[in-house]
């Protein structure tokens, strides 16, 4: 089945220690997104790639970076995690263009910062 | 400034009855609206959507209504089943973002359907 895969599902990192979360897709979608979701809050878009074009949200902290080496993979790098970065991180994909409204989500990675 | 709001954090309904989940938005440029369903330990899954040119869209037990003048949409589930118990997110997309389908989400409503 075509799907969006996130690894790991649970990640524990220390305060200030860089961490990378990974996302892969078998849908061959053009667009990949990273969201941050804190408890009882709306998923918040951090950035997205349309093919190789990177689009950063204005309020995404510089501490968050992303890489998309190819169509299938996208990474979220947190350079110096703080306690406030503990959250669920969701990866999603879409076709883009006029058919691109529907997004397909992975199961998420829950990040704990100690 | 939250552009998409779900003012009810939770809703409890008896099996077989109607569930009505509400969503309000502030941005008149939104032209497409979606509902997602999320079970614990899973990512959100697409449920149903509606374009701003329509006021109703139906898919089986699920119907979404859009009232543009009130900037309000609702999701009706009839009849509700225990398996519908989940968190429901409303999302909206803005004109001009069609190339990337950027979505703005509400904070979710937890639906519990009691047997």
gemmi code that builds the backbone of each chain (N, CA, C; Angstrom):
import gemmi

chains = {
    "A": [
        ("UNK", (0.839, -1.199, 0.000), (0.000, 0.000, 0.000), (0.871, 1.245, 0.000)),
        ("UNK", (0.468, 2.211, -0.827), (1.168, 3.485, -0.819), (0.930, 4.187, 0.507)),
        ("UNK", (2.000, 4.796, 1.031), (1.826, 5.355, 2.351), (2.910, 6.380, 2.693)),
        ("UNK", (2.718, 6.998, 3.857), (3.684, 7.938, 4.413), (4.222, 7.309, 5.694)),
        ("UNK", (5.544, 7.199, 5.769), (6.185, 6.489, 6.877), (7.050, 7.478, 7.645)),
        ("UNK", (6.949, 7.431, 8.962), (7.793, 8.294, 9.779), (8.602, 7.451, 10.752)),
        ("UNK", (9.879, 7.779, 10.836), (10.763, 7.097, 11.769), (11.615, 8.104, 12.532)),
        ("UNK", (11.879, 7.848, 13.807), (11.209, 6.834, 14.605), (9.809, 7.288, 15.023)),
        ("UNK", (9.054, 6.439, 15.632), (7.725, 6.846, 16.142), (7.867, 7.634, 17.451)),
        ("UNK", (8.864, 7.295, 18.221), (9.139, 7.993, 19.476), (10.629, 8.320, 19.518)),
        ("UNK", (10.924, 9.550, 19.869), (12.311, 9.991, 19.926), (12.521, 10.776, 21.215)),
        ("UNK", (13.558, 10.383, 21.946), (13.931, 11.133, 23.148), (15.293, 11.755, 22.889)),
        ("UNK", (15.403, 13.043, 23.126), (16.680, 13.704, 22.965), (16.945, 14.592, 24.174)),
        ("UNK", (18.203, 14.966, 24.330), (18.555, 15.832, 25.454), (18.479, 17.286, 25.016)),
        ("UNK", (18.251, 18.125, 25.969), (18.231, 19.566, 25.737), (19.506, 19.977, 24.993)),
        ("UNK", (19.335, 20.632, 23.848), (20.467, 21.122, 23.091), (21.138, 20.122, 22.168)),
        ("UNK", (20.730, 18.857, 22.219), (21.367, 17.836, 21.377), (20.616, 17.712, 20.054)),
        ("UNK", (21.304, 17.919, 18.933), (20.616, 17.882, 17.626), (19.887, 16.563, 17.407)),
        ("UNK", (18.767, 16.666, 16.730), (17.977, 15.473, 16.442), (17.402, 15.584, 15.033)),
        ("UNK", (17.285, 14.447, 14.364), (16.714, 14.392, 13.014), (15.558, 13.425, 12.988)),
        ("UNK", (14.449, 13.892, 12.434), (13.283, 13.040, 12.232), (13.146, 12.788, 10.735)),
        ("UNK", (12.688, 11.585, 10.405), (12.652, 11.253, 8.986), (11.248, 10.893, 8.518)),
        ("UNK", (11.004, 11.153, 7.251), (9.723, 10.872, 6.618), (9.988, 10.333, 5.226)),
        ("UNK", (9.276, 9.290, 4.850), (9.374, 8.785, 3.484), (7.974, 8.509, 2.959)),
        ("UNK", (7.850, 8.558, 1.627), (6.531, 8.350, 1.021), (6.678, 7.488, -0.229)),
        ("UNK", (5.651, 6.676, -0.438), (5.612, 5.850, -1.645), (4.512, 6.331, -2.591)),
        ("UNK", (3.962, 7.523, -2.326), (2.857, 8.053, -3.121), (3.338, 8.832, -4.335)),
        ("UNK", (4.633, 9.121, -4.364), (5.218, 9.917, -5.452), (4.579, 11.307, -5.547)),
        ("UNK", (4.244, 11.869, -4.398), (3.641, 13.192, -4.366), (4.701, 14.278, -4.468)),
        ("UNK", (4.297, 15.401, -5.067), (5.227, 16.505, -5.271), (5.524, 17.271, -3.981)),
        ("UNK", (4.524, 17.358, -3.113), (4.649, 18.245, -1.962), (4.797, 17.424, -0.685)),
        ("UNK", (5.734, 17.848, 0.167), (5.882, 17.236, 1.491), (5.884, 18.340, 2.530)),
        ("UNK", (5.196, 18.072, 3.639), (4.996, 19.071, 4.684), (5.496, 18.527, 6.035)),
        ("UNK", (5.920, 19.446, 6.890), (6.181, 19.112, 8.286), (5.307, 19.999, 9.167)),
        ("UNK", (4.598, 19.329, 10.085), (3.764, 20.021, 11.061), (4.267, 19.719, 12.465)),
        ("UNK", (4.057, 20.678, 13.350), (4.285, 20.472, 14.773), (2.920, 20.528, 15.465)),
        ("UNK", (2.659, 19.522, 16.299), (1.393, 19.551, 17.029), (1.645, 19.349, 18.520)),
        ("UNK", (1.291, 20.340, 19.288), (1.368, 20.222, 20.735), (0.003, 19.809, 21.269)),
        ("UNK", (0.008, 19.325, 22.492), (-1.189, 18.730, 23.075), (-2.387, 19.659, 22.971)),
        ("UNK", (-3.518, 19.108, 22.444), (-4.793, 19.833, 22.341), (-4.718, 21.087, 21.480)),
        ("UNK", (-3.720, 21.148, 20.614), (-3.614, 22.293, 19.714), (-3.731, 21.847, 18.255)),
        ("UNK", (-3.932, 22.810, 17.379), (-3.989, 22.516, 15.954), (-2.603, 22.168, 15.433)),
        ("UNK", (-2.514, 21.253, 14.488), (-1.229, 21.048, 13.818), (-0.772, 22.366, 13.187)),
        ("UNK", (0.487, 22.698, 13.398), (1.034, 23.972, 12.919), (2.069, 23.687, 11.838)),
        ("UNK", (1.864, 24.254, 10.665), (2.785, 24.018, 9.562), (4.122, 24.710, 9.834)),
        ("UNK", (5.198, 23.942, 9.725), (6.538, 24.494, 9.902), (7.133, 24.930, 8.559)),
        ("UNK", (7.081, 24.039, 7.595), (7.563, 24.316, 6.238), (7.072, 23.216, 5.306)),
        ("UNK", (7.276, 23.469, 4.010), (6.951, 22.435, 3.033), (7.856, 22.573, 1.816)),
        ("UNK", (7.957, 21.471, 1.097), (8.687, 21.419, -0.170), (7.693, 21.156, -1.288)),
        ("UNK", (7.787, 21.967, -2.337), (7.108, 21.612, -3.597), (8.234, 21.175, -4.526)),
        ("UNK", (8.310, 19.881, -4.765), (9.486, 19.293, -5.413), (10.723, 19.722, -4.614)),
        ("UNK", (11.631, 20.461, -5.224), (12.833, 20.872, -4.497), (12.725, 22.284, -3.932)),
        ("UNK", (11.631, 22.934, -4.198), (11.450, 24.307, -3.703), (11.011, 24.293, -2.250)),
        ("UNK", (11.807, 24.944, -1.411), (11.569, 24.964, 0.025), (10.780, 26.216, 0.397)),
        ("UNK", (9.753, 26.037, 1.229), (8.922, 27.155, 1.674), (8.826, 27.129, 3.194)),
        ("UNK", (9.400, 28.140, 3.802), (9.432, 28.222, 5.255), (8.293, 29.115, 5.735)),
        ("UNK", (7.595, 28.693, 6.786), (6.584, 29.582, 7.367), (7.295, 30.709, 8.120)),
        ("UNK", (6.676, 31.869, 8.110), (7.319, 33.065, 8.661), (7.663, 32.912, 10.145)),
        ("UNK", (6.844, 32.152, 10.882), (7.059, 32.060, 12.319), (7.758, 30.763, 12.731)),
        ("UNK", (8.309, 30.041, 11.785), (9.066, 28.836, 12.138), (10.440, 29.248, 12.669)),
        ("UNK", (10.796, 28.791, 13.874), (12.099, 29.199, 14.446), (13.266, 28.710, 13.587)),
        ("UNK", (14.358, 29.465, 13.627), (15.561, 29.102, 12.863), (16.155, 27.779, 13.321)),
        ("UNK", (15.812, 27.379, 14.497), (16.262, 26.110, 15.085), (15.791, 24.902, 14.264)),
        ("UNK", (14.761, 25.103, 13.452), (14.187, 24.020, 12.659), (14.652, 24.159, 11.218)),
        ("UNK", (15.188, 23.052, 10.681), (15.632, 23.013, 9.303), (15.039, 21.776, 8.647)),
        ("UNK", (15.070, 21.771, 7.314), (14.559, 20.602, 6.609), (15.406, 20.301, 5.395)),
        ("UNK", (15.407, 19.052, 5.003), (16.116, 18.611, 3.799), (15.212, 17.662, 3.034)),
        ("UNK", (15.286, 17.767, 1.708), (14.560, 16.808, 0.871), (15.512, 16.343, -0.223)),
        ("UNK", (16.268, 15.284, 0.029), (17.279, 14.831, -0.927), (16.689, 14.246, -2.209)),
        ("UNK", (15.477, 13.732, -2.144), (14.810, 13.186, -3.325), (13.304, 13.225, -3.108)),
        ("UNK", (12.542, 12.767, -4.103), (11.081, 12.851, -4.018), (10.537, 12.103, -2.818)),
        ("UNK", (11.167, 10.991, -2.464), (10.599, 10.084, -1.467), (10.889, 10.465, -0.026)),
        ("UNK", (11.976, 11.175, 0.209), (12.405, 11.400, 1.589), (12.422, 12.884, 1.952)),
        ("UNK", (12.082, 13.134, 3.220), (12.190, 14.485, 3.741), (12.591, 14.365, 5.217)),
        ("UNK", (13.497, 15.253, 5.659), (13.999, 15.200, 7.020), (13.712, 16.511, 7.743)),
        ("UNK", (13.465, 16.387, 9.021), (13.324, 17.557, 9.893), (14.487, 17.528, 10.867)),
        ("UNK", (15.302, 18.579, 10.835), (16.439, 18.694, 11.742), (16.130, 19.774, 12.777)),
        ("UNK", (16.299, 19.416, 14.034), (16.182, 20.405, 15.112), (17.580, 20.570, 15.683)),
        ("UNK", (18.154, 21.741, 15.476), (19.587, 21.923, 15.749), (19.904, 21.926, 17.238)),
        ("UNK", (19.066, 22.572, 18.018), (19.307, 22.664, 19.458), (17.956, 22.603, 20.167)),
        ("UNK", (17.447, 21.387, 20.351), (16.091, 21.269, 20.908), (15.977, 21.864, 22.305)),
        ("UNK", (14.898, 22.614, 22.499), (14.570, 23.118, 23.815), (13.368, 22.354, 24.357)),
        ("UNK", (13.084, 22.567, 25.637), (11.967, 21.860, 26.258), (10.652, 22.187, 25.539)),
        ("UNK", (10.563, 23.390, 24.998), (9.352, 23.797, 24.300), (9.165, 23.140, 22.947)),
        ("UNK", (10.169, 22.397, 22.490), (10.067, 21.710, 21.198), (9.492, 20.307, 21.336)),
        ("UNK", (9.236, 19.892, 22.559), (8.596, 18.591, 22.767), (7.199, 18.647, 22.178)),
        ("UNK", (6.908, 17.720, 21.256), (5.634, 17.767, 20.531), (5.530, 16.527, 19.660)),
        ("UNK", (4.392, 16.409, 18.990), (4.231, 15.423, 17.930), (4.593, 16.116, 16.624)),
        ("UNK", (5.422, 15.473, 15.828), (5.798, 16.023, 14.531), (5.185, 15.152, 13.439)),
        ("UNK", (4.378, 15.784, 12.608), (3.640, 15.086, 11.565), (4.198, 15.451, 10.199)),
        ("UNK", (4.403, 14.434, 9.399), (4.787, 14.621, 8.004), (3.559, 14.343, 7.148)),
        ("UNK", (3.389, 15.106, 6.090), (2.258, 14.893, 5.191), (2.714, 15.116, 3.753)),
        ("UNK", (1.952, 14.561, 2.822), (2.249, 14.753, 1.401), (0.975, 15.127, 0.653)),
        ("UNK", (1.157, 15.760, -0.493), (0.016, 15.981, -1.386), (0.523, 16.049, -2.821)),
        ("UNK", (-0.390, 15.938, -3.768), (-0.004, 15.970, -5.176), (0.447, 17.368, -5.600)),
        ("UNK", (-0.113, 18.384, -4.949), (0.169, 19.736, -5.370), (-0.730, 20.143, -6.521)),
        ("UNK", (-0.661, 21.398, -6.912), (-1.536, 21.886, -7.968), (-2.971, 21.936, -7.503)),
        ("UNK", (-3.885, 22.003, -8.442), (-5.295, 22.145, -8.088), (-5.843, 20.901, -7.393)),
        ("UNK", (-5.166, 19.770, -7.559), (-5.622, 18.549, -6.877), (-4.898, 18.359, -5.562)),
        ("UNK", (-4.232, 19.399, -5.100), (-3.328, 19.208, -3.976), (-3.880, 19.501, -2.615)),
        ("UNK", (-5.187, 19.753, -2.487), (-5.688, 20.108, -1.180), (-5.605, 18.960, -0.189)),
        ("UNK", (-5.915, 17.742, -0.651), (-5.951, 16.617, 0.277), (-4.537, 16.211, 0.633)),
        ("UNK", (-4.283, 16.162, 1.920), (-2.964, 15.769, 2.398), (-3.047, 14.407, 3.054)),
        ("UNK", (-1.979, 13.642, 2.882), (-1.883, 12.304, 3.447), (-0.822, 12.342, 4.544)),
        ("UNK", (-1.206, 11.941, 5.734), (-0.328, 12.062, 6.885), (0.331, 10.751, 7.275)),
        ("UNK", (1.536, 10.868, 7.799), (2.171, 9.759, 8.465), (1.668, 9.657, 9.892)),
        ("UNK", (2.121, 8.638, 10.628), (1.638, 8.423, 11.997), (2.226, 9.394, 13.012)),
        ("UNK", (3.274, 10.121, 12.606), (3.867, 11.088, 13.523), (5.041, 10.525, 14.308)),
        ("UNK", (5.908, 11.432, 14.749), (6.989, 11.113, 15.679), (6.784, 11.966, 16.923)),
        ("UNK", (6.695, 11.292, 18.062), (6.556, 12.047, 19.316), (7.938, 12.316, 19.877)),
        ("UNK", (8.274, 13.588, 19.982), (9.591, 13.989, 20.462), (9.504, 14.411, 21.918)),
        ("UNK", (10.376, 13.814, 22.724), (10.524, 14.194, 24.134), (11.901, 14.815, 24.314)),
        ("UNK", (11.964, 15.931, 24.994), (13.239, 16.603, 25.268), (13.481, 16.592, 26.772)),
        ("UNK", (14.614, 15.997, 27.164), (14.889, 15.870, 28.610), (15.975, 16.845, 29.057)),
    ],
    "B": [
        ("UNK", (-3.277, 34.773, 15.953), (-4.630, 34.895, 15.402), (-5.014, 33.564, 14.752)),
        ("UNK", (-6.003, 32.894, 15.366), (-6.371, 31.583, 14.874), (-7.445, 31.738, 13.806)),
        ("UNK", (-7.145, 31.357, 12.588), (-8.053, 31.568, 11.469), (-9.126, 30.484, 11.373)),
        ("UNK", (-8.863, 29.328, 11.953), (-9.838, 28.231, 11.941), (-10.044, 27.801, 13.394)),
        ("UNK", (-11.289, 27.822, 13.828), (-11.570, 27.543, 15.235), (-12.611, 26.452, 15.399)),
        ("UNK", (-12.308, 25.523, 16.283), (-13.290, 24.533, 16.688), (-13.516, 24.777, 18.174)),
        ("UNK", (-14.617, 25.382, 18.496), (-14.836, 25.893, 19.850), (-15.231, 24.820, 20.858)),
        ("UNK", (-15.628, 23.650, 20.361), (-15.990, 22.575, 21.290), (-14.848, 21.578, 21.363)),
        ("UNK", (-14.151, 21.497, 22.489), (-13.040, 20.543, 22.581), (-13.523, 19.092, 22.554)),
        ("UNK", (-14.764, 18.869, 23.023), (-15.239, 17.491, 23.072), (-16.741, 17.433, 22.856)),
        ("UNK", (-17.183, 16.238, 22.426), (-18.602, 15.989, 22.163), (-18.877, 14.522, 22.476)),
        ("UNK", (-19.950, 14.277, 23.182), (-20.337, 12.902, 23.498), (-21.737, 12.640, 22.959)),
        ("UNK", (-21.894, 11.526, 22.239), (-23.151, 11.226, 21.556), (-23.481, 9.750, 21.759)),
        ("UNK", (-24.742, 9.440, 21.798), (-25.171, 8.041, 21.905), (-25.115, 7.383, 20.526)),
        ("UNK", (-24.736, 6.127, 20.495), (-24.719, 5.363, 19.252), (-26.068, 5.455, 18.555)),
        ("UNK", (-26.030, 5.645, 17.225), (-27.257, 5.728, 16.443), (-27.787, 7.137, 16.278)),
        ("UNK", (-27.322, 8.055, 17.139), (-27.789, 9.437, 17.046), (-26.896, 10.234, 16.091)),
        ("UNK", (-27.266, 11.481, 15.865), (-26.473, 12.346, 14.994), (-25.366, 13.020, 15.789)),
        ("UNK", (-24.171, 13.091, 15.197), (-23.072, 13.888, 15.752), (-22.916, 15.110, 14.868)),
        ("UNK", (-22.806, 16.272, 15.472), (-22.605, 17.512, 14.724), (-21.370, 18.204, 15.269)),
        ("UNK", (-20.366, 18.320, 14.415), (-19.123, 18.989, 14.799), (-19.039, 20.307, 14.043)),
        ("UNK", (-18.675, 21.348, 14.751), (-18.697, 22.686, 14.179), (-17.316, 23.288, 14.023)),
        ("UNK", (-17.242, 24.208, 13.076), (-15.970, 24.861, 12.769), (-16.267, 26.268, 12.252)),
        ("UNK", (-15.537, 27.256, 12.738), (-15.680, 28.634, 12.274), (-14.347, 29.116, 11.717)),
        ("UNK", (-14.418, 29.986, 10.747), (-13.199, 30.529, 10.176), (-13.329, 32.041, 9.993)),
        ("UNK", (-12.206, 32.684, 9.876), (-12.229, 34.151, 9.785), (-11.751, 34.674, 8.433)),
        ("UNK", (-11.019, 33.852, 7.696), (-10.400, 34.314, 6.457), (-11.342, 34.091, 5.272)),
        ("UNK", (-11.834, 35.165, 4.679), (-12.785, 35.049, 3.568), (-12.123, 34.563, 2.277)),
        ("UNK", (-10.798, 34.456, 2.297), (-10.075, 33.946, 1.123), (-10.022, 32.421, 1.081)),
        ("UNK", (-10.433, 31.773, 2.138), (-10.452, 30.304, 2.125), (-11.434, 29.824, 1.067)),
        ("UNK", (-11.000, 28.852, 0.257), (-11.880, 28.385, -0.801), (-12.086, 26.879, -0.792)),
        ("UNK", (-11.489, 26.201, 0.157), (-11.643, 24.748, 0.207), (-11.520, 24.330, 1.659)),
        ("UNK", (-12.403, 23.423, 2.066), (-12.469, 23.030, 3.466), (-12.469, 21.516, 3.571)),
        ("UNK", (-11.790, 21.015, 4.576), (-11.656, 19.574, 4.732), (-11.886, 19.186, 6.188)),
        ("UNK", (-12.298, 17.953, 6.376), (-12.364, 17.352, 7.711), (-11.439, 16.144, 7.731)),
        ("UNK", (-10.672, 16.075, 8.821), (-9.775, 14.953, 9.043), (-10.185, 14.278, 10.344)),
        ("UNK", (-9.907, 12.996, 10.404), (-10.212, 12.182, 11.577), (-8.901, 11.602, 12.086)),
        ("UNK", (-8.726, 11.602, 13.403), (-7.461, 11.104, 13.947), (-7.732, 10.169, 15.119)),
        ("UNK", (-7.226, 8.941, 14.972), (-7.234, 7.991, 16.083), (-5.929, 8.134, 16.863)),
        ("UNK", (-5.921, 7.734, 18.144), (-4.676, 7.788, 18.923), (-3.549, 7.013, 18.240)),
        ("UNK", (-2.360, 7.545, 18.304), (-1.149, 6.905, 17.771), (-1.166, 6.772, 16.244)),
        ("UNK", (-2.070, 7.469, 15.579), (-2.083, 7.486, 14.114), (-2.096, 8.917, 13.626)),
        ("UNK", (-1.694, 9.106, 12.358), (-1.801, 10.431, 11.774), (-3.228, 10.720, 11.349)),
        ("UNK", (-3.566, 12.003, 11.126), (-4.906, 12.346, 10.642), (-5.172, 11.700, 9.285)),
        ("UNK", (-6.398, 11.269, 9.061), (-6.796, 10.728, 7.765), (-7.935, 11.569, 7.196)),
        ("UNK", (-7.883, 11.790, 5.903), (-8.884, 12.607, 5.222), (-10.251, 11.947, 5.301)),
        ("UNK", (-11.271, 12.773, 5.574), (-12.626, 12.246, 5.717), (-13.540, 12.752, 4.595)),
        ("UNK", (-13.654, 14.051, 4.484), (-14.563, 14.639, 3.509), (-14.168, 16.089, 3.299)),
        ("UNK", (-14.520, 16.646, 2.126), (-14.153, 18.028, 1.842), (-15.299, 18.745, 1.138)),
        ("UNK", (-15.163, 20.060, 1.024), (-16.161, 20.857, 0.309), (-15.487, 22.087, -0.274)),
        ("UNK", (-15.862, 22.399, -1.495), (-15.382, 23.613, -2.137), (-16.299, 24.770, -1.754)),
        ("UNK", (-15.746, 25.981, -1.818), (-16.542, 27.150, -1.432), (-17.672, 27.449, -2.410)),
        ("UNK", (-17.693, 26.788, -3.561), (-18.788, 27.008, -4.517), (-20.007, 26.149, -4.177)),
        ("UNK", (-19.854, 25.264, -3.192), (-20.960, 24.403, -2.784), (-21.377, 24.739, -1.358)),
        ("UNK", (-22.566, 24.277, -0.981), (-22.959, 24.450, 0.412), (-23.179, 23.127, 1.120)),
        ("UNK", (-23.040, 22.034, 0.385), (-23.238, 20.716, 1.001), (-22.475, 19.679, 0.202)),
        ("UNK", (-21.891, 18.731, 0.922), (-21.280, 17.574, 0.275), (-21.521, 16.359, 1.165)),
        ("UNK", (-21.942, 15.281, 0.538), (-22.347, 14.103, 1.295), (-21.539, 12.889, 0.851)),
        ("UNK", (-21.148, 12.068, 1.819), (-20.429, 10.838, 1.509), (-20.828, 9.802, 2.555)),
        ("UNK", (-21.800, 8.976, 2.172), (-22.271, 7.959, 3.103), (-22.891, 8.577, 4.344)),
        ("UNK", (-22.355, 8.211, 5.489), (-22.904, 8.734, 6.753), (-22.424, 10.150, 7.066)),
        ("UNK", (-21.516, 10.668, 6.279), (-20.879, 11.954, 6.569), (-21.368, 13.028, 5.593)),
        ("UNK", (-21.771, 14.156, 6.162), (-22.189, 15.303, 5.355), (-21.531, 16.546, 5.914)),
        ("UNK", (-20.973, 17.347, 5.018), (-20.399, 18.628, 5.445), (-21.261, 19.744, 4.859)),
        ("UNK", (-21.573, 20.705, 5.702), (-22.359, 21.881, 5.306), (-21.476, 23.115, 5.425)),
        ("UNK", (-21.594, 24.001, 4.439), (-20.815, 25.240, 4.455), (-21.754, 26.438, 4.379)),
        ("UNK", (-21.616, 27.346, 5.322), (-22.373, 28.602, 5.328), (-21.359, 29.729, 5.195)),
        ("UNK", (-21.167, 30.196, 3.960), (-20.113, 31.184, 3.696), (-20.404, 32.517, 4.367)),
        ("UNK", (-21.661, 32.897, 4.389), (-21.980, 34.200, 4.972), (-21.659, 34.219, 6.462)),
        ("UNK", (-21.826, 33.080, 7.107), (-21.531, 32.989, 8.538), (-20.105, 32.523, 8.791)),
        ("UNK", (-19.384, 32.176, 7.729), (-18.023, 31.623, 7.842), (-18.038, 30.442, 8.824)),
        ("UNK", (-18.915, 29.521, 8.534), (-19.143, 28.387, 9.425), (-19.322, 27.115, 8.604)),
        ("UNK", (-18.702, 26.045, 9.078), (-19.003, 24.750, 8.477), (-19.234, 23.721, 9.576)),
        ("UNK", (-19.956, 22.683, 9.197), (-20.258, 21.646, 10.170), (-20.164, 20.283, 9.498)),
        ("UNK", (-19.854, 19.308, 10.316), (-19.788, 17.911, 9.883), (-20.875, 17.152, 10.623)),
        ("UNK", (-21.733, 16.481, 9.857), (-22.793, 15.672, 10.441), (-22.480, 14.207, 10.207)),
        ("UNK", (-22.603, 13.426, 11.258), (-22.394, 11.986, 11.153), (-23.697, 11.310, 11.579)),
        ("UNK", (-24.308, 10.613, 10.620), (-25.586, 9.957, 10.915), (-25.643, 8.572, 10.259)),
        ("UNK", (-25.924, 7.493, 10.982), (-25.953, 7.449, 12.438), (-24.530, 7.316, 12.997)),
        ("UNK", (-24.323, 7.801, 14.180), (-23.000, 7.707, 14.801), (-22.756, 6.278, 15.274)),
        ("UNK", (-21.497, 5.862, 15.153), (-21.098, 4.520, 15.556), (-19.921, 4.624, 16.528)),
        ("UNK", (-19.753, 3.642, 17.407), (-18.622, 3.698, 18.357), (-17.275, 3.849, 17.670)),
        ("UNK", (-17.119, 3.265, 16.471), (-15.870, 3.393, 15.722), (-15.599, 4.794, 15.222)),
        ("UNK", (-16.594, 5.681, 15.325), (-16.389, 7.081, 14.931), (-15.687, 7.869, 16.033)),
        ("UNK", (-15.526, 7.284, 17.193), (-14.863, 7.968, 18.312), (-13.420, 8.274, 17.929)),
        ("UNK", (-13.102, 9.553, 17.886), (-11.793, 10.005, 17.409), (-11.731, 11.520, 17.606)),
        ("UNK", (-10.581, 12.094, 17.248), (-10.466, 13.555, 17.192), (-10.715, 13.999, 15.749)),
        ("UNK", (-11.552, 14.991, 15.575), (-11.899, 15.504, 14.252), (-11.325, 16.908, 14.084)),
        ("UNK", (-10.559, 17.073, 13.017), (-9.962, 18.374, 12.707), (-10.630, 18.971, 11.480)),
        ("UNK", (-10.941, 20.231, 11.583), (-11.400, 21.018, 10.451), (-10.163, 21.705, 9.860)),
        ("UNK", (-10.095, 21.825, 8.539), (-8.961, 22.502, 7.907), (-9.452, 23.315, 6.725)),
        ("UNK", (-8.709, 24.350, 6.386), (-9.105, 25.229, 5.286), (-7.887, 25.599, 4.456)),
        ("UNK", (-8.156, 25.852, 3.175), (-7.078, 26.248, 2.270), (-7.440, 27.556, 1.592)),
        ("UNK", (-6.434, 28.364, 1.344), (-6.640, 29.716, 0.863), (-6.421, 29.810, -0.634)),
        ("UNK", (-7.204, 30.653, -1.287), (-6.991, 30.933, -2.707), (-5.545, 31.369, -2.891)),
        ("UNK", (-4.949, 30.882, -3.966), (-3.570, 31.250, -4.246), (-2.582, 30.258, -3.694)),
        ("UNK", (-3.056, 29.367, -2.814), (-2.145, 28.364, -2.284), (-2.366, 27.022, -2.976)),
        ("UNK", (-3.079, 27.037, -4.100), (-3.452, 25.771, -4.734), (-2.235, 24.999, -5.220)),
        ("UNK", (-1.133, 25.701, -5.482), (0.050, 24.971, -5.930), (0.593, 24.045, -4.865)),
        ("UNK", (0.434, 24.439, -3.624), (1.006, 23.619, -2.565), (-0.049, 23.091, -1.609)),
        ("UNK", (-1.289, 23.495, -1.764), (-2.344, 22.963, -0.913), (-2.140, 23.215, 0.558)),
        ("UNK", (-1.571, 24.337, 0.907), (-1.316, 24.643, 2.316), (-2.628, 24.686, 3.091)),
        ("UNK", (-2.664, 23.993, 4.225), (-3.881, 23.908, 5.042), (-3.676, 24.590, 6.387)),
        ("UNK", (-4.738, 25.227, 6.864), (-4.771, 25.780, 8.210), (-5.759, 24.925, 9.003)),
        ("UNK", (-5.304, 24.397, 10.135), (-6.118, 23.469, 10.914), (-6.738, 24.143, 12.122)),
        ("UNK", (-7.907, 23.641, 12.512), (-8.469, 23.950, 13.809), (-7.822, 23.060, 14.865)),
        ("UNK", (-8.190, 23.294, 16.120), (-7.514, 22.575, 17.205), (-8.139, 21.220, 17.513)),
        ("UNK", (-9.231, 20.885, 16.838), (-9.791, 19.550, 16.971), (-10.921, 19.451, 17.975)),
        ("UNK", (-11.817, 18.517, 17.715), (-12.906, 18.172, 18.640), (-12.864, 16.667, 18.855)),
        ("UNK", (-12.828, 16.261, 20.118), (-12.823, 14.831, 20.434), (-14.257, 14.334, 20.523)),
        ("UNK", (-14.588, 13.411, 19.640), (-15.929, 12.826, 19.625), (-15.910, 11.468, 20.320)),
        ("UNK", (-16.831, 11.292, 21.247), (-17.004, 9.991, 21.874), (-18.411, 9.508, 21.576)),
        ("UNK", (-18.510, 8.334, 20.957), (-19.804, 7.741, 20.668), (-20.009, 6.576, 21.623)),
        ("UNK", (-21.008, 6.691, 22.456), (-21.247, 5.676, 23.491), (-22.190, 4.596, 22.977)),
        ("UNK", (-21.824, 3.329, 23.235), (-22.686, 2.223, 22.778), (-24.034, 2.237, 23.495)),
    ],
}
model = gemmi.Model(1)
for chain_id, residues in chains.items():
    chain = gemmi.Chain(chain_id)
    for i, (resn, *xyz) in enumerate(residues, 1):
        res = gemmi.Residue()
        res.name, res.seqid = resn, gemmi.SeqId(i, " ")
        for name, pos in zip(("N", "CA", "C"), xyz):
            atom = gemmi.Atom()
            atom.name, atom.element = name, gemmi.Element(name[0])
            atom.pos, atom.b_iso = gemmi.Position(*pos), 0.0
            res.add_atom(atom)
        chain.add_residue(res)
    model.add_chain(chain)
structure = gemmi.Structure()
structure.add_model(model)
structure.setup_entities()
